[in-house]
Amino acid sequence: MGTTMALLRAFLRTARMARNTSRLAAGLPADDEVLLDAPDERLGPALVAAGRREYGTAAKLLSTTREAAEWENRDRYATRLAAFAHSRTEWFDDWCSDAPHDPDALLVKAELAVCRGWESPARAELLRQVAPLITAAAEGDPRDPVPWRIALDHARGTNTPHTAFERLWAEAVRRSPHHYGCHVAALQYLSAAWYGSHRECFDFAERAAQDALPGSLVQALPVRAAFAYLTEGGGAAVPRERLDTAADLAIAVSGEYADADPWPAEVRNLLTYVLIRLERWQDALAELHRIGPYATSFPWDRVSDDPLGQFLELRDGIRIEVASGMPLKLRNGDLPYPRSEHSGRATSGDH
């Protein structure tokens, strides 16, 4: 009887997956439609122009964000342009040569220098050498919080003590109290992997989320603390309830944005990772629908050298987990009847 029930359970699981997995793909983009780190409609033309060794579009884009005080956009665009300059530097070298005092070029230059410093085995030493570039970027426009986000990242790599870090943090929030990038940089500094602990990380994230503006991605900061805890290990245990609360808050924030919106894509990808680790499969599937075609390198590059492939593989895994838990109505003819010692199915006379 035990063997029969085990076979029945295995049959039901397989049947559910076969019947439901393809149905659960409805509304999700096909694998070849999913994009990794796709730029939005403003950044895309700047990257295309940079590929042609023309910096004018990028310069205009960052100038617009500075003049309009679009600090969140400015931070994202500067980061992406620096990453592009890291691999294809000619257009950026031309920009710096033609406009050495342009505050927008100075910002990208500081971000690029810090990124290069982080990659070196002599990280702390090299990062200390680029401090004047961050100062120059900060002086380019005293209103701009983005150089202070770069300074916070820089501080994490140069073993800056808490007191000095707090001074940088004060400068950042004085310019933009709810700037998402600065909050992420501070959270990383306070993580158990660097100069804090899981408790400090969660406490900071939860306070920031409570104080955040409606609809701000800062409200999802606790899910970053959850990610840090789930990936870094060590230190005091964090209660499951605190992890679930962080995920619930991020789900609520994600729900305030339209499906397939590129702006919250990274938060949604990060949330999906946390939901997978918490085995909340239905919620993870719902988040996949919100992500649409916008996969992001982070967090998948933390667990694989092929972030897009990892995302697509886990997307299939989520569907399988949800499908295997769905109810299945079987016809009598579908049931794997126990067999008698004679050929064919057992009949009532066999018992």
N, C-alpha and C positions, 0 to 999 in steps of 0.2 A: 504493500500500500504506500509506504514512504517513497519508494522509487517512482511509483506512478504519479504521486503528487508533485514530486520534483520535476518530472518530465512535463507535467501539465503546466507548472509555473513557467518553465523555460519556453514551452510552446506559446503560452499566452504573451510572454515578453517579446518573443520574436514576431508574433503576429501583430502586436500593437505597433512595434517599430516599423514593420513592413507597411502596415496600413496607414499609419499616422505621420511618419517622418516626411514623406513627400507633401502631404497636405499642410504640414507646418511650415513648409517653404513658401507658401503663398504670401505675397506681400514683401518678401525679401528679395533684394537684387541678386542676380546670378553672380557666380564667382568672378566672371570676367568683367563685371560691371563695378566691382568694388575697387575703390581708389585708396591709395595710401598717402596720407598727408596732402590731400588735394588743396591747392590754394583757393581762396575765395575770388570773387569776380574783380576785386580791386588789386589783389596781390598778383594774380595770374599774369596780367599784362606786364607788370614790372619785372617778373622773372623771365618772361619771354624776351623782353627787350635786353635784359642783362645777358641773356644767352647770345644776343647779337653784339655784345660789347657796347651796349648803350645804357648809360646810367640815368638818363634824364627822367624816365618814367618812375624809377625807384625814388629818385630825389624829390620829385613832385609829390609822390604818395606820402613820404614821411613828412615833408613840409606841410602838407594838408593836415595830417594828424596832429602835428605840433601846434599849428595855428588854431585848430579847432579844439585843442585840449582833449583829443581822443586817445587817452593814455593807454587804454587796454589794447586798442587796435595798433597803436604805435609800438607797443612792446612786442606783440605777435609779429608784426611786419618786420621790425628790426631784427628779431631773432631769426626769422626765415631768410632774410636777405643776407645776414651774416653767415648762415649755414651755406647758402649758395656761393657766397664769396670764398668760403673755405675750400670749395672744390673747383671753382672757376673764378679766379681772382682778377683777371685783366680788366673787366669793366669797373671793378671797385678801385683798382689802382688808378685808373684814369680819373675817376671821381675825386679821389683824394688829391691827386696831382693838380686837377683843375680848380678845386675848391677846398683847400686844406683847412679852412676855418668854418666850413659849413657845419652847423650843429647836428644835422642829420647824418652826415658822413662821419662825424666824430662819434656819434652814438653807435653806429654800425661797427666802426673801428674798435671801440672799446669792447663790444660784445664779441667780435671776432677774436680779439686778442685773448680774452678770458677763455673762450672755447678752446683755442689752441693750447693755452696753458694747462687746462684741465686734462688734455690728452697726453701730456708729457710725463715721463717718469720723475722728472725734477719739477713736479707740479708747483709746490709751494714757492720755490725759488723763482720760477718763471712768472707766477702770478704776482708776486711782489713787484716785479719789474714793470708790470703793466698798470700799476696803480695810477701813474700820472695820466694815462689815457682815460681812465674813468673820471678823474678830476676834470679833465678837459671837457668830457661829454657833459658832466654835471654843470659846468660853467657855461656851456653852450646855450642853455635855456634854464634858468634857475627854477622855473615852475615845474619842470619835467621830472616825474618820479622814476622814469625808466632807468636812468643812470644809477639811481639808488638801488633798484632791483639788481642791477649788474654788480653793484658794490656789495650787496648781501651775498650773492653767489661767490664773489671774490673772497669775501671774509670766511666763508665756509672752507675754501680751499687753502687758506693761508693761516689756519689755526688761530684766528682772531678770538680773543677772550670775550666772555659774555658782556662785560661792561662796554667794550668798544662796539660790539655788535648792536647793543641796545641803542647806542648813539646813532648808528646808521639807520636802524629801524625807525627811530624818532624822526629823522630827516625824511625818510620815505613816506611815512603816514602823514607828516605835516603837509606834504604836497598832494597826497591823494589817500585819504584814510581807508578807502575800501579797494585799493588796487589789488587785483587778483594775483598778478605775478609777484609782487612784493610779499604777499602772504604765503605763497607757495615757497619762495626762497627762505622765508623765516621758518616755515614748518620743517623744511629740510635741515636747516641748522639745528633745530631743536629735536630732531629725531634721534632714536637710540643709536643709529649707525654713525652719528656725528658727535654732537656735543650735548645732547639731552637724553631723554628717556621716552619710553612709550607714553608714560603718564603726562609728561610735559607736552608732548606732541598732541595728544588728544585734548588736553586742557586748553591749549592755545587754539586748536582748530574749532573746538566747540564754542569758545568765547567769541571767536571771530565770526562764526556762523550766526550766532545770536545777534550780533551787532550789524550784520550785513544788510545792505539795501535789498528790497524785494526784487527777486529775479536775478540777483547777483550770483555769479559762480562761486563766490566766497562762501555761500551757504553750503556748498558741497565740499568744503575743505575737510570735514571729518572723514570723508571716504578716502582722502589721501592719507590721513593718519592710519586708517584701517589698512590700506595698501602697504604702508611702511611696516606696520606690525606683522602682516601676513607674509611679507617677503624677507624681512630682515632677521626675524627670529631673535631668540635671546631676550634677556630682561624679564621683568615681571609680566605675568599673564594678564591679558585684557579680557574682561568678561564678554561672553558671546553677545549678551544683550547690548553692550556698547557698540560692537561691530554692526549688529543688525540696525541699531538706531542710526548709525552713520550712513548705512546703505539706504535706509528709508528716507532720510533727509535728502540724499543725492537723487533718489528716484523722484521725489517731489520737485526738486529743482529742474531736473531733466524734463519733467512733464510741463514745465512752463514755456518750453521752447517748441517750435514746430518740428515735426519729424523730418529727418534728413537735413537738418540745419547744420552747416559746417562749424558754426561758432562754438557750440557746446560739445563738439565731437570728441575731443580728448577726454573730457569729464565722463562722457557716456562710455567710452572705451574702458576707462579706468574703473568705472562702476561695474561694468560687465565682468571684468576680471575679479573684482571683489565678490560679486554675486556667485560666480563660478566656485570660488574658494569656499563660500558659505553654503554651497549646494542649493541655492535658491533658483532652481531651473526655470520655473515659470516667469519669475521676474527678469531673469537674464534674457529669456526669449523676447519678452516685451521690450527690453532695452535694445536688442538687435534691430527690432522694427524702427525704433527711434533713431538709431545710428544710420540706417539706410546704407548708402554706398561709402560712407566716410570713415574708413579705418584710419587709425593713427599709429605711428611707430611706438609711442609710449601708450600703454605699458608693455606691449607685446615684445619690444626689443629687450626687455629685462629678462625674458625667459626663452628667447629664441634669436638666432641670427637671421631669421626670415620672418619679420614681424607680420607681413601680410599673409604668408602661408600659415603662420600660427593662428592668426585671427580667423581665417577661413576654416581651419581644422577644428578650432574650438566652437565655431558657429555650428558646424555639423554635429559636434558632440552635444551641444545644448539641445538641439532638436531631437536627438536620439534619446536623451534623458527625459525630456518632456513626453515624447511619444511613448516611451516604455511605461510611464506612469498613468497613461490615459486609459479609461475604461474601454472594454471591447465586448461587443455583443456577438456571440458565436452561435451559429446554427448547430444543431445536434450533430450533423454530419461533419462538422469541423473539429469535434472533440477527439482527442487521442484516447480512444477506449482501451482499457486493459485487455490484453489478449488472453484467451483461454489456452489450455494445453492442446486444444484442437486448432485447426486452421481457422482463420477469420476472427471476428469480434466475439467477445464473451456474450452469452445470452443469459437470461434469468435462470435457466436451468443449470448453468455452470456454477452457481453460488450455493 
